[in-house]
Amino acid sequence: MIPQPRPIPITPSQSFAVKHLRGMDCNIPYHVHDAHELMLIRSGSGSLYVGNAIRRFQAGDVFLLAPGVPHWFRCERATGCQPDADDEFIVLQFYRSFLGDGYFDLPEHGRLKRLFSTEGLALAFDGLTRDALAEFLLSLPLAIGQQRLMLVLRILAVLGDEPQSTPLHQAISTTMGLRSSDTLDRIQAYVVDRLRDRIYLGDVAELLNMSVPTFCRYFKQCTGQTFVDFVQEARIEHACMLLNATALSIRKVCEESGFASLAHFIRLFHRKKGMTPQRFRKLFGEAND
């Protein structure tokens, strides 16, 4: 699928755009735009196609997508899975310069500056961060003028205060400002080149001249996930690519993605994506577009 560019409707009387989407308006085809987007799923559920990853979404979820990240919130109602569902999204869209070119460069906004300077960023928020963002986003559609602007400023304050979040992309997610990104790039390249083969912790640790325990601590500290989890996710994303772009059998996709057991592959795929490989292919395979 090729994402379609979509303009952001910000009028001269506005600094940012607020959308309150309902029903079929929530099912926007695979697209991309040049603004930041913060979205609350007030009701409904489905599959979020973001970059080269697939995630489930449901009521209460809050997502932040950077400019240039292709995405599609495919509602279950649109696919016939929940024909009576009442989908409802609240969306805030803005450009980095909407408060002036120097706003994010203020010394008080160090974390916020890094957040909104990270290319390809796509986050799902967790815990108290998600709850706070949801509360402010719920108030946005009814607010006007300075009241609406103050709500956006409070949203930015939450985002700049060490937000609890989970990356949506499956590539290694380095901590913003991390000094060792080149090393992590080497690890990612090593894994991608060997997805079909068994990957041993000892071999990767040796590549970096580390002991296995030291490497495991290093990787978890840098990425927030274990190396085993990363390899599993990389293999699942490779399987998604094959399911999307080829007519290979499910068993062959399993083998080409480095899984020795078909049952384990299907079980892990369902846990990560919220659906079976067969269902994924039906929804997202290029043959269906």
Secondary structure, 3 states (H helix, E strand, C coil): CCCEECCCCCCCCCCCEEEEEEHHHHCCCCEECCCEEEEEEEECCEEEEECCEEEEECCCCEEEECCCCCEEEEEHHHHCCCCCCCCEEEEEEECCCCCCCCHHHCHHHHHHHHHCCCCCCEEEECHHHHHHHHHHHHHHHHCCHHHHHHHHHHHHHHHCCCCCEEECCCCCCCCCCCCCHHHHHHHHHHHHHCCCCCCCHHHHHHHCCCCHHHHHHHHHHHHCCCHHHHHHHHHHHHHHHHHHHCCCCHHHHHHHCCCCCHHHHHHHHHHHHCCCHHHHHHHHCHHHC
